[in-house]
Amino acid sequence: MGCAKSAPQDKAIVQKALVDYLAGRSGISVESMDIEVTSVTFRGNEADAQVTFKAKGSTDASNLMQMKYVLEQKDGKWTVKGRSGASEHGGPGGASGGSQAMPAMPPGHPPTSGAGSPGEKAGEKK
């Protein structure tokens, strides 16, 4: 028996896994968004990714959203387990602090409540 193949600890590979995950979710148009993994923290078989979403081609910094996702290694690939904690929109429950009003979300943005809760597995339907 050999050791299990581990996924490379590479931000670009995590970005691809995240975009593939979002593309498979109903109601999300990844083609209409710029999705950027701004940072990744690798923790053994898991990784925490900080992700920025904005409307495709937008230069308006006030029209972006940040979310954290948790990924895990499966069969030598990174897969998304779900979102980590509360969304970071600056509104109630957000971790960004401050009392700024929440900007409008970019078109095609993933839902901020309900589907995609931290306990939900990728591809799992309710």
Sequence and secondary structure as in RCSB ss.txt:
>XXXX:A:sequence
MGCAKSAPQDKAIVQKALVDYLAGRSGISVESMDIEVTSVTFRGNEADAQVTFKAKGSTDASNLMQMKYVLEQKD
GKWTVKGRSGASEHGGPGGASGGSQAMPAMPPGHPPTSGAGSPGEKAGEKK
>XXXX:A:secstr
          HHHHHHHHHHHHHTSTT  GGGEEEEEEEEEEETTEEEEEEEEEETT   GGGEEEEEEEEEEET
TEEEEEEE SS BSSSTT SS S        TT   SSSTT TT  TT   
